[in-house]
Amino acid sequence: MLLTGHRDGFGPGFTAVTTLDDESGIALGVLKLMPGESVREKTENETAWLLISGELEHGSEKLSRGDPFDDGPAAVHVSAGTQMALTAIGPSEVLVMRVANKTPFAQRTYTSVKDEHRGKGLVHDASYRFVRTVFDGNNAPPESQLVLGEVVNMPGRWSSYPPHHHPQPELYHYRFDKPDGYGHAELGEQVFKVKGFDTLRILSGADHPQCAAPGYAMWYAWVIRHLPGARYDRPEFDAKHRWVLAEGAKDWWPRGVNEP
């Protein structure tokens, strides 16, 4: 389901998009702070803060990001019972995600996240995109119940492709590089027109490929909740379309026209 209630953007302070009662089991919201403003809390559940843009002070650490398209992510990930404080040095926008998990683990800050150039060189770069996995089962504490990452979807191209699915619930939260930007999101056999500040709820193992309209870059954060006895590891690709992942995969191109 596509949640479209915030297309005019988010106001000051914290705005909830979903709560822990959501079908996904993931609470997601946006925090906007002006310079000098702080948020302080003792967390009741596992929580991750992903900086979308701005500059924050977290204890002795400083987190900064100009924009989510050109700059890599900065995130803080803590367990329940953590005394947290974030102070804005400049105007800052933060994506906040929570999951019901009381198990303690050591907090971590993630700032060195590489761009994975997926889809490059395959089927005329039709699904070339940057994937940034902030934390997952490889680098997060084993007690964590969240997986967090983001995608930069190039203008006019696809991502989350070939179509894939997994039993674990997931949320996508979208931004575009221009105010009029838009894209399309598949959810099984449904297709939604996606605009800035939308959030997509992905359930029941539905395939969820995405595409951005030509001229508009699309960024989305993705957050997955592990299931009891079924932790997220990797997606399962639709077997019919898996061929596009083969090395040197090529699709149709008109005769006599130079390939890009």
C-alpha positions in Angstrom: 0.0 0.0 0.0 1.2 3.5 -0.8 1.0 6.1 1.9 0.6 9.6 0.4 -0.4 11.8 3.2 2.7 14.0 3.3 3.3 15.1 -0.3 3.6 18.7 0.8 6.6 17.7 3.0 7.0 17.5 6.7 6.7 20.3 9.3 8.9 21.1 12.2 9.5 18.5 14.9 8.6 14.9 14.5 5.9 13.5 12.2 4.9 9.9 12.4 4.1 8.1 9.1 3.6 4.7 10.6 3.6 3.3 14.2 4.5 0.0 15.7 0.9 -1.1 15.2 1.4 -0.8 11.5 1.0 -4.1 9.5 4.7 -4.0 8.8 5.6 -3.8 12.5 7.9 -0.9 11.6 7.3 2.6 13.0 8.6 5.3 10.6 8.6 9.0 10.9 10.5 12.2 9.9 12.3 14.5 12.4 13.0 18.1 11.3 15.3 20.2 13.5 16.4 23.8 13.2 19.9 24.9 14.3 20.4 24.5 18.1 17.3 22.3 18.5 17.8 18.9 20.2 16.0 15.7 20.7 16.6 13.7 23.9 15.0 10.4 24.9 15.6 7.1 26.5 14.6 4.6 23.8 11.8 2.1 24.5 12.6 0.0 21.5 15.3 -0.6 18.9 15.7 2.6 16.9 17.6 3.9 13.9 18.1 7.5 12.9 19.1 8.1 9.2 20.2 11.6 8.3 18.6 12.7 5.1 20.2 16.1 5.0 21.8 18.6 7.4 24.4 18.4 10.3 23.9 16.8 13.7 25.9 16.4 16.8 25.7 13.1 18.5 27.8 13.1 21.7 31.4 13.7 20.4 30.4 12.7 16.8 29.3 15.1 14.1 27.2 13.7 11.3 26.7 15.7 8.1 25.0 15.2 4.7 24.4 17.7 2.0 21.7 15.7 0.1 20.9 12.0 -0.2 21.7 11.8 -3.9 25.3 12.9 -3.9 26.3 12.1 -0.3 26.4 8.8 1.4 24.3 8.0 4.5 25.0 8.7 8.1 23.0 6.7 10.7 22.8 6.0 14.4 21.4 2.6 15.5 20.6 1.8 19.2 18.8 -0.7 21.3 16.0 -0.2 23.8 17.1 1.6 27.0 19.6 3.9 25.3 19.9 7.5 26.4 20.0 9.4 23.1 20.7 13.0 22.3 20.9 14.6 18.8 21.5 18.3 18.3 21.1 20.1 15.0 24.1 22.3 14.0 22.3 23.3 10.8 18.7 22.7 9.5 18.4 18.9 9.6 16.0 16.2 8.4 16.2 12.7 9.8 14.3 9.5 9.1 13.5 7.7 12.3 12.6 3.9 12.3 11.7 1.7 15.3 10.8 -1.9 15.8 9.5 -3.7 18.9 12.7 -5.1 20.3 13.8 -4.9 24.0 17.0 -6.9 23.6 20.1 -4.7 24.5 23.0 -4.3 22.1 25.8 -1.8 21.7 24.9 1.3 19.8 26.7 1.9 16.5 27.2 4.8 14.1 27.5 4.2 10.3 29.1 6.8 8.1 31.3 4.8 5.7 28.8 3.2 3.3 29.9 2.5 -0.2 27.8 2.9 -3.4 27.2 -0.5 -4.9 26.9 0.0 -8.7 24.2 -2.6 -9.5 22.9 -3.2 -13.0 25.9 -1.5 -14.6 26.6 -2.9 -18.1 23.4 -5.1 -18.2 20.6 -4.6 -20.7 21.7 -1.1 -21.7 22.1 0.0 -18.1 18.3 0.0 -17.8 18.5 -0.8 -14.1 21.7 0.9 -13.2 21.4 2.3 -9.7 23.4 2.9 -6.5 22.6 0.6 -3.6 23.8 1.6 -0.1 23.4 -1.0 2.6 23.8 0.8 5.9 23.5 -2.2 8.1 22.3 -5.8 7.8 23.2 -9.2 9.2 26.8 -8.7 8.1 27.6 -5.6 10.2 24.8 -5.0 12.7 24.6 -6.6 16.1 22.9 -10.1 15.9 20.3 -8.9 18.4 19.0 -6.3 15.9 15.7 -6.8 14.3 16.2 -4.2 11.5 18.0 -3.9 8.2 18.5 -0.5 6.7 19.7 0.8 3.4 18.9 3.2 0.5 18.8 3.3 -3.3 19.5 6.1 -5.7 17.4 5.3 -8.8 18.8 7.0 -11.9 16.4 9.1 -14.0 14.4 6.9 -16.4 15.8 3.7 -15.0 14.6 0.8 -12.8 15.7 -0.4 -9.4 14.8 -3.3 -7.1 15.1 -5.2 -10.4 14.7 -7.9 -11.5 11.5 -8.2 -9.5 12.2 -9.7 -6.1 10.4 -10.6 -2.9 11.0 -11.8 0.6 8.7 -12.8 3.5 10.0 -10.1 5.8 8.0 -6.8 5.8 9.6 -3.7 4.4 9.0 0.1 4.0 10.3 2.4 1.3 10.4 6.1 1.8 10.9 8.3 -1.3 12.5 11.6 -2.3 13.2 13.2 -5.7 15.9 15.6 -6.9 13.2 17.9 -8.3 9.9 19.0 -6.8 7.9 17.6 -9.8 9.7 14.3 -9.8 7.8 11.0 -9.8 8.1 7.3 -10.4 6.2 4.1 -10.4 6.3 1.3 -7.8 5.0 -2.2 -8.4 3.5 -4.2 -5.5 2.7 -7.6 -6.9 0.2 -6.9 -9.7 -0.5 -3.3 -8.4 1.3 -0.3 -9.7 1.4 3.1 -7.8 2.5 6.5 -9.0 5.1 7.6 -6.4 5.9 11.2 -5.5 8.2 12.9 -3.0 7.6 12.1 0.7 5.6 9.0 -0.1 6.1 5.7 1.8 5.4 2.2 0.4 4.4 -0.7 2.7 5.5 -4.0 1.3 4.0 -7.2 2.7 3.3 -10.8 2.0 6.3 -11.5 -0.2 5.0 -9.3 -3.0 7.5 -8.4 -5.8 8.4 -4.7 -5.7 10.4 -3.3 -8.6 10.5 0.5 -9.0 11.2 3.0 -11.8 11.8 6.7 -12.0 10.4 9.0 -14.7 13.0 10.3 -17.2 14.6 13.5 -16.0 14.0 12.8 -12.3 16.4 11.0 -9.9 14.6 9.0 -7.2 16.0 8.2 -3.8 14.4 5.9 -1.3 15.4 4.5 2.1 14.4 0.9 2.7 14.0 -0.7 6.1 13.2 -4.4 6.7 12.1 -6.1 9.8 13.5 -9.6 10.6 10.9 -12.2 11.3 11.2 -14.8 14.2 13.0 -17.7 12.8 13.4 -16.0 9.4 16.0 -13.3 9.4 16.4 -11.4 6.2 19.4 -12.5 4.2 18.8 -11.8 0.5 15.8 -11.4 -1.8 14.5 -14.1 -4.1 14.3 -13.0 -7.7 11.5 -13.8 -10.1 12.8 -16.7 -12.1 11.3 -15.4 -15.4 13.4 -12.2 -15.2 16.6 -13.5 -13.6 18.4 -13.7 -17.0 19.0 -9.9 -16.9 21.6 -10.6 -14.1 23.8 -12.8 -16.3 27.1 -11.3 -17.2 26.8 -9.5 -20.6 23.0 -9.7 -20.6 21.6 -7.9 -23.6 18.1 -7.0 -24.7 16.6 -6.1 -28.1 18.1 -3.0 -29.8 17.1 -1.7 -33.3 19.3 -2.7 -36.2 21.3 0.1 -37.6 21.1 2.2 -34.4 24.3 2.6 -32.4 24.0 1.2 -28.9 24.6 3.6 -26.1 
